[in-house]
Amino acid sequence: MKITLKDGSVKEFDGEKSVYDIAKEISEGLARAACAGEINGQVVDLRTVIREDAALNIITANDPDGLRVIRHTASHVLAEAVKRLYPDAKITIGPAIEDGFYYDFEAEPFSREDLDQIEAEMKKIIKEGHEITRFTLPKEKAVAFMQEKGEPFKVELIEELPAGEEISFYDQGGFVDLCAGPHLMTTKGIKAFKLTSSSMAYWRGDSKKARLQRIYGTAYNKKEDLAAHLERMEDAKRRDHNRLGREMGLFTTVDVIGQGLPLFTPKGTKMIMKLQRWIEDLEDNEWGYVRTRTPLMAKSDLYKMSGHWDHYKEGMFVLGDEETDKEVFALRPMTCPFQYYVFKNSQKSYRDLPYRMSETSTLFRAEDSGEMHGLTRVRQFTISEGHLIVRPDQMADEFKGCLALAKYCLETLGLGSEVTYRLSKWDPNNKEKYIGDEETWEHTQDCIRDVLTQLEIPFYEEDGEAAFYGPKVDIQAKNVYGKEDTMITIQWDALLAEQFDMYYIDQNGDKVRPYIIHRTSIGCYERTLAWLIEKYAGKFPTWLCAEQVRILPISDKFESYANEVARELKENGVDVTVDARSEKIGFKIREARLSKLPYMLVVGQQEEADHTVSVRSRFAGDEGVMPLAQFIEKICKEIRTKEIREELPQEKNN
């Protein structure tokens, strides 16, 4: 048997060998470091026996796959620790995930003190150094085995597996768990770990099923790597928009109003308004859009025509009952069918296209309570929504224009380098989820692929992420915890014009179906604000700040001059306040810094006499005294150009 190693060398063996035994023959050190193997490109357990010629790579903790094996093993150690401390807890699943692992239990909620006790028990298990062994059972015996152990969730998983399949288990010193692996050889292979948090979860993500308790953790091969990760997590907590946005007084939520229905304070509202006005002016004045205003609800007939009633009804807020009410309405989850009727309001010729419609749309989606978080996933939100009705020959260029507008918006906000582009395709194995035929889907996906390639935009592809009526480009970004969300979407639709009998008159006088682009330029304003809070840790570019300047009179005697300065700034469109409290100037400066303000202007006797201001900023610290007119010119230019100034190092850490 010939085994080709990663470096191209070939080793010969007389008979079958496990991956671990081969690693051991190469070197004892490699065997100790090994976490898994990769046979012909497939990651496998170290215990896997090789019986024929193969390409083999020994995976260590330095490889991402090796780290996943460490974390998966740590999740099993977590499950054993919980069962030792809470024998009545029921185990479910415990996968490795990006940056860590989790395990779900049917149990009472876990406190931080509980997690500390579980951690201590895990350390005992690791120190005991149990050998981890794998065994299999036929399906019927596997079901009986887990029934005897009183683990109903494991029984359910096994019962769903195909008949006749061998079911694999891992035993670590008496604790046995259903698992496909791979795992480390012993529990001692876990060098550094930490339980980070716990939360509620639903069995299989379904709110109609059992409520579970999820414990999150992470594991690394080195304590130094764990420490660095935990520091990153602390920074993430400091930047978490759900905490920081509330601390800064930008938004809040109230139980009696409802989950996923944020209330924006004057500060948060002003920031949303600045974003909204910028986008509306940009679209209308520079990109050739016309603006519409359409209802927040419609009869079910409209959604049945579009296909949303069949494909999206579960995500909608429905008003009324089809069996008892003459008319049933629903709050709109999107604006497209409404804008189609704006287009249809008058006959269009080929000369009228492209017809670009945009609307600042308030939408409603019935998100599951377990999915909502801060501003990133809510039940009511506002979006920079638009629909372009175009001739087929215009489609590619208009799609490129939508991508260009989205990129411009991202770069202006300082977010352009933090996104990835996903070609979201249909799932050909679940055709019932979509309208249209396979030929149309494959063609439109090819068109998007060509556009992205021509624009030299790096992208990846994913099946099953398309809208039910067409493929799309999703511009993705991660929050501070690494969770990915869609920020901006641009969809290619060659189907819905038929369902709404949309047409234009071509140069021959014939009726022709247009194509439609569904797009956003900045996406959802709530989600964008959350992204900005986390990106800038609350220290926004000056143009976005609800309070851009705070004037600090040294004493009450200079309050009149402070108000005069404020008046001149307001006349020039600057958002300014005056701190006229009878406090020492040092106290006022510290408070202004803690408020993350771009500028503070200190005024006293000399400033009043010379009509100047003493400027302090987040960007340069003490910028000295300058004439008021000079400061106004400076800040107005910064606001007008939407400049993103670099922070002082000490300011970044405050």
N, C-alpha and C positions, 0 to 999 in steps of 0.2 A: 504494500500500500504506500503510495507516494503522497506526501503532504507538502504543498507549496506554501511557504511562509510569506509574510508581508514583504520582506526584503528581496523576495525572488528566489531565495535558497530553497532546496528541496531535501526533505528528510524521508527516509524509507523505514517502514516498520513491517515486521513479519506478520502481525495480526492486528485485530481491531484495538483501538485505543480511545480512551476518553480525552476530551479536550484538556482536562486538568493533568492527566498523565503525560500528555505530549508537552505541556508547559513545563512540567517537572523535569522531563528529560532534557529540555533545552537549558533550564537552569532553575535551581531551587528558589532563587530570588524572584524570577518571573512567576513561578507558581504561587509564591506568597502574595505577589502584587496582583495576580490575575483576578478579574471579577466575572468575566464571561468570555465566550468565544464568538467568532464570526466565521461561519462555514459557508463558503460560496456566496458571500454577501448577506447571509442571514444570521442575526444575533441569536446565540443559543446558550444554554446552561453549560457550565464547566463540566457537568456530569454527562453531557451528551457523548455518546460513543460514535466514533467515526469508523466505518467499515470498508470504505473505498476511497480511491484517490479524491483529493479535495484541496481547495485553497483555504488556508486557515490563518486567521489573525487573532492573536491573544489580546483581549481587551483588558486594560487596566483602569485604575481610577483617574488617570490622566485623560481618558477618552470620555466624551459625553455619555456614551452607552454604559461605560463602567460606573459612572456616577449614578446613573439611573438604577443600576443593579444594587448599589449601596443603599440608595434611598428606598427602593422597593423592599429590601431586606429590613431596613429600619422600620418600615410601616408594619411588618409582621411582628417585629419586636414590640412595637407600640401596642398592637392588638393583644399580644400575650400579657403585657404589663397591665392593660386594662382588665383583662379577664382575671388576672391574679387579684387585683384590688377590688373589682366589681364583678363578682362571679355571675350575677344575673344579667349583665350586659350582653346583648346579642351582636355578633360581628356581621359585617356586610362586605364592603370592598375597601381596598387600601392601595391605590396605585401610586407610582412615582409620577410626579408632575414637574413642570418647569420650575426650577429652583427649589424643589423639595418633594414632599409627599403628604398624603392625608389618609385617614382611616375613618369610616363612618360606623357609628354604633347606635343601636337602639338602647338608650340609657337616659338618665337624668342629665341636665346640662352640667358641663364641666366649668369650674371656676379656675382662675389662675393658680390658686393654691392646689387644686386638684391636678392641674398640669404639672406642677412642680413635683408632686408626689409620684405621678406617673413617670416623669423623667427619672426620678431616683430609682424606681423599680426597673426601668429600662437599663440603667447603668448596671444594676445587679445582674440582669439577664446577659448583658454583653460580657460582663466580667466572668460569668459562669462558663462562657465559651462553648456553648452547645454546638455540636456538629449538626449541620442542616442536611437532612436526607430527603430524597424525593421518592415517592411511590405512586402507583396508579391503581385504580379500581374500576371495574366495569360500572356502567351507569347505575344499575339497580343497587349494587352494593354501596356505591358512593352515596346514593340517596339515603339508604338505611344508616350508613355511617354518620352522616350529619344529622339525621333525625334523632339518633341515639344521643348525640351531643347537644341536642336542643337548639340547633341553629337554623331557624326557618328560612332566613334569607339565603343561606348557602344552599339549602334544599331547593328553593325556587330557581336559583341559577343553574343547578345541576339538571333539574327536570326540563329545562329549556334546551339543553344540549341534544344533539342528534342521537338516536338510538344506536346502541352498539359501540359508542365512543368510549375510549379509555380516559378516565378522569384523573388528572394529576393532583397530588397533594404534597405539601412540604411539612416535615416534622422537625421542630427545633427543640429537642430535649423534652418531648412530651406534648408541647403545644402544636397542634396540627391545623393547617389552614388549606382550604381549596385554592389552588393557584397554578397558573401555567408557567410561572417562573419568568426569567432566570433569577437565581439567588446566589449569595455568597456561600462559601463552603462552611463557614462557622459564624456565629454571632460576633466573635471577636474582630471580624473585619470592619465593623462600624467604629471609626476612630473619633468622629466629632459630630454631634447632633444637637438639635435644640427643638423643643416644642414651642411653636410661636403663637398659636391662637386656637380658639375653638368657636364654632358657630353652629347654627341650626341648618339642616339640609333635609331634603326629601329623598326617600328611596327612589332611585332612578330619575331624580329630578322632577318628579310628578307630584304636584301639590295635593293630589287626591290620595296619595299613598302615605306610608308611615313617615312620621317626623323622626329624624335622626339627629345625632350630635356628631359633628365633624371636628376632628382634631387635626390641625395642620402642624407640620414640622419640616425641618430641613436637615440635611446631612452632607458632610464633606469628608474628604480623606485626610484633611489637615485642619488642625485647630485654627491656624492662621486664616485659612480660606473661610471657615465658619465665622470667625470674628469679622472679617471684611464684609461678608454677606449680612450679618446682623447689623453692622453699621449702615449698610445701604438701606436696610429695612427701617432703621430709625429715621434716616433721612426721608424715606418714603412716607412715614407717618407724619413727619413735620410738614411735608408738602401735600398730603392727602387733602384734596379739595373739599371733601365732606366735612373735615374738621376745620381746616384753615379758612374756608369760605364762610363758615359760621362765626369763627373767631373774629374775622374781619368785618362782620356785619353785612355780608353781601346777600345772604339768603337764609331762610329757615324753613322748617316744616312743622306742621301742627297736627296732632293725632285726629282731632275732630274734623279737620278738613280732609285728610286722607293721605296715605302713603303714595309717593310718586307725584305729588302735587305741590311743588315748592312755592314759597312766597318770596319774592324778591324785594329787598329793602330799597330805599332811595339810591344807595350806593350801587347795589347790584343792578338795579333797573337802569341807572345811567350808563353803566358799562354795556349792557345789552343794547341800549338805544344807540350808543356810539357805533357798535358793530353793525347794527341794522341799518343805520343811516348811511354808513360807508358803503355797505353792499348795495343798497338800493341806488345810491348815486352812481356807483361804479357800473352796475348793470344797465341802468337807464341811460346814462350820459356817455358811456364809453364802449359798451358792448352791444348796443342796439336792441335792448329789451323793451317791451311794453308791459305795463304793470296792470295786474288784475286784482279784483277783490271778490271772493266767492263765499258761499255759505259754509258754516261750520258743520252742517248736517245735511242729509239728503234721504229720500225714500230708499227703501231696499231695492226698488226697481233699478236705480242707477248702478248699484254695486253688483246686481245680478247681470246687468249688461256688460260691465267691465270684467267680470269674473271674480271679483274680490269676495262676493258672497259665498261662492263655492270654495275658494282657495284661501280665504283670509278671515272668514267670519269669526273664528275663535279669538282673533286678536282685536275685535271691534267691540265698542260699546253700543249695544243694540237697544233702542227705545221702543218698547212695545212687543207684542206677541203676535206672530203670524197667524196663529189659530183663532185668536179672539178679536184682534184689532183690524179695522178696515185698512189702516195705513200703518206701516212699520218704518221707523226712521233709524238711522245710525249716525253717531258722530263720525266725522270723516277721519280715516287713518292716513289719507293721502289727498292730493289736490288734483291729480291728473284728470279724472273724468269730468270734473267741474270746468277745468280750463279747455277741455275739448269742445264744450258747448260755447265758450267764448269764441273759439276759432270758427265754429259752425254758424255763428250768429250772422255772418255775411259771407257771400260767395267769394272764394279766393282764386286767383289765377296763379300760374307758375311764376309770374313776375312778383307776386306778393310774398313768395317764399325765399329764404326761411322766415317764418313767423315765430319770433322768440317771445314767449310769455314768462313773466316772473311774478311771484307773489310771496310776501312774507306771511307764511301760512301757519296757523295754529292747528295742530293735529292731535289726535287722541288714539291711544293704543292700550289695550287691556293687558298690560304686562303682568306676569306672575309676581306675587309679593316677594318671593324668594330671589327674583332676578333684579329687583330695583336697588339702586345705590346712588345716593346723592343726586347729582345732576346728570350723570352719565346714562341712566336708564330711568325714565319717568313715564307717567301716564298721560300727561299733557305737555306738549313742547312746541316750540316755534322753529320753523325751518326756512332757509332761503331756497324755496322750491321753484323750479322752472321747467317748462316743457317747450321744446322747439319742434315745430311742425315743418318738415323739410322735404324737398324732392329727393328721391333716391340718389341722384347724382351729387347732391350736396351733403349727403350724410357723413362721409368720412371727414371732410373739412370742418363741418360743424362740430363733430365729435372731438376733433383736435382742438377746436376753439374752446369747448367746455373744459377740456383738460388743461389748456393754457390758463383759463380764468381761475380754475381751482388751484393750480400751482402758484399763480400770482398772489392769490389770497393767503395761501399757506406761507409763502416766503415773506410777505409783508408782516405777518404775525410772528415771524421767526420760527416757524414750525416746519419749513420745507424739508429739512434734513431728517426729520423724525418720523417719516411715514414710509409705508411700503404700499405697492400697488398690486392688487389682486384681480385677476380675470376670473370672475365668478360665473361658472358655467352651470348648465342644467345637469341633472343626473339621468343618463340614458337608461338606467335600470329602474327608474321610478317615473315613467313617462306620464302616469296619471296625474302627477302633481302640476303639470304644465299644459298650456294650450299650444297649438301649432304642431307642425310635423317635424320629423327629425332633420329633413333637408334644410328647413328654415333655420333651425337651431344651429346646426353645424356651420351654415353659411355665415350667420351673424357673429358667431364666435370667432370664425376665421377673420372676419372684417375687423373686429376689435383687436385681435392679435396682430394684424397687419399695421393698424394705427399705432399701437404701442411700440412695435418694432421700428417703424419709421421715425417715431419721435425719440427713439433710443431711451425709452423709459424702462428700467428693470422691473420685471413683474413675475409673479408666480400664478399658477392656475389651481383652481379648486372646484371639484364637482359638487353639485347640490346646493350652491350658494346663490344661484341666479334667482331673479324674480320669476313668478310663474309665467310671465309674458315675454321675457327676454333676458339675455345675458347682460353683464354690467362690469364696469371697473369700480371696485371698492377701494378707496384710499384708507388704509388702516393705520392706527396708531396705538401704542401701548400706554397704559396709565402707569403711575409710579410703582405699582405692584406687579407690573408685567402683563396685566390682562389686556387683551387686544379688543378694540372696538372699531367699528366703521365710522369714520368721520365725514366722508364725502362720497357720494355715489353718482355715477354717470351710466345710464342704462340705454341700451340699443333695442328699440322696439319696432319690429316690422309686422306686428300682429293686431294691435288694438284698434288701429284706424278702420279695419274691416268691421269690427264689432260695433263701432259707433257711426258707421257710414260716413266717414270723413273722406273728403276728396278735394282736389283742386282741378282747375281747368287748364290743360296743357296747351301748347302752341297750336295744336291741331283742333282744339275745341273739344277734346275728349276729357271725360272724368277719370282722374288717376288717384289711386290711394297714396297718401304721403307716408313717410316714415316719421317716427317720433323719437326724440331724445328726452328722457326724464333725467333731470340733473339737479344737483345743489352746487352752489358756489362756495359756501362756507359750512354747509351742513346744518346741524341743529345748534341753535344759539346756546342752549343750556349746556350741551355736551362740550361745545367749543369753549365756553367760559370755564368749565371744569378743567379742561385741558390746559388753558392758559394759567389758571391758578396754580396747577401743579408744575407746569413748565417754569414759571417765574417765581415760584414760592410766594406768590402774592405781590411781588415787586414788578408791576406791570410797566410796559413802555408808557411814557408820559401821555401820549395821545389817548390811551385807553383808560387812564385813571379817572375815577369819579372825583377825586380831589387832587389837582395837579400842583397846587401851590398853597402853602399855609404861611400867613404873615404873622410874625411874632413881634409885637411892640415890646420894647425893653421895660416900659412902665406905662401906667395909665395915661401919662402926659402925651404919649405919642400914638394913642389910639386913633385920633382924628387923622393923622397922616397915614396910618395903616389902612384906614377905611378909604382914603383917597387913592392909595396904591391899588387896593382891591378893586375900586371902581374902574380904574384905567385898564386893569387886567381883564375884568369882565367885559368891558367894551370891545376888547380884542378877542373875545371868545375863550378865555382861559377860565377853568373851574378853580375858584379860589375861595378860601375862608380866612377869617381873622381870629386868632386866639387872643381874646381880650381879657382872659382871666387874670386875676391878681395873684399870679404865681411867679416865681423866679424864672429868669430866662433859661437857665440851665435845665430846669424841669420841663419847660415847654419844648426845648430842643430834643430832649430825650424822648418825650411822648411823640413828637413828630417823626423821629427816627423809627420808633416802634410801630408807628402807623404805616410804615413803608412808603412814605410820600416821596415823590421825585424831588421836589424843591421846598425849601423853607426860606423865607426872607425875613431877616432880622432888621428892625428899624428903630432908630433912636434919634438923639438930637442932631448928630452930624448928618445922618441920612436925610432927615427932614429939611435941614438947612440947604443941602446940596441936591435935593430931589434924586437921591440914589437909594440903593438897597444893598444890604450885605447878604450875599447869596451862599447858601449851603445846599448841597445836593447829594443824592445817593451815588452819583457817578464820579464826582471829583472832590467830595468833601467840601472844604472851605474854598469857594471859588472867588472870594474877595468882594470888594465893593465895586459896583458898576452903576452907571446911570440907569434910571428906571426904563427909559426908552430903549436902551441897549438890551436890557433883560427881556423886555417884551418882544423885541425883534427876534432874539435868540430862541425863546420858548415857542413863539408862534411858528417859526421855521421848523422846529423839532416836531411840533404837533402836525403841521401841514404835510411834512414829508414822511410822517410816521416812523421817524428814526428810532432805532433800538440802540441806546447807549450802553456801553460796557459798564458793569458795576465795579466799584472799588472792591478789592479782595475782602476787606473787613466788613463791607456792607453785605457781601454775598452770604456771610455766615450769621448775620443777625436775623 
